Amino acid sequence: MLRTHRPVLKWINALKGNEIVPKHRIIASLVGQSKLATIDNIVRRGIILINRCPLCEKDNETHSHLFFCCSYSKLFEVLSVLG
C-alpha cells in the first residue's frame, strides 16, 4: 500500500497553544480542512437542502462565502478590529 504525502498545513501552527479555547480550535481546524458542515458539504453527501446563506440569503452557503465574502462576516471582522 502506497502512502500519499499530505500537504503541510501552515495554519495548523496557529491553533497550538493554551490561549486558544478548545472549541474554537476544533472549529478552526474544520474550517481549514473545508469539513465544517455547511450546506454545500451536506448537499455533496446526498442530502438535499436549499443552499442559501442563512445570514445574507444572497449567495450559496460555502466556507469561503461564510467566512470571507458574506456581508455579515465582513461586518463582524470590522467590528472585531474596532474593539
GINORSUL-V31576 format. One record per backbone hydrogen bond with DSSP energy under -0.5 kcal/mol. NH is the residue of the N-H (numbers start at 1). CO is the residue of the C=O. E is the energy in kcal/mol with one decimal. If there is no record, write none. Layout:
# GINORSUL-V31576
nh,co,e
NH,CO,E
NH,CO,E
This chain:
# GINORSUL-V31576
nh,co,e
10,8,-0.9
12,9,-0.9
13,10,-1.0
14,11,-1.2
15,12,-1.2
16,13,-1.1
20,17,-0.7
24,21,-0.5
25,21,-2.1
26,22,-2.3
27,23,-2.2
28,24,-2.6
29,25,-2.1
30,26,-2.3
31,27,-2.5
32,28,-2.5
33,29,-1.4
34,31,-1.5
35,30,-2.9
36,30,-0.7
38,36,-2.8
40,61,-1.3
41,38,-0.6
42,38,-2.2
43,39,-2.9
44,40,-1.6
45,41,-1.0
45,42,-0.5
46,43,-1.9
47,42,-1.7
48,46,-0.5
49,47,-0.6
51,49,-0.6
52,50,-1.4
53,59,-2.6
57,53,-1.3
62,60,-1.0
66,62,-2.7
67,63,-2.4
68,64,-1.8
69,64,-1.5
69,65,-0.5
70,65,-3.0
74,70,-2.1
75,71,-1.6
76,72,-2.2
77,73,-1.9
78,74,-2.1
79,75,-2.4
80,76,-2.4
81,77,-1.6
82,78,-1.9
83,79,-1.1
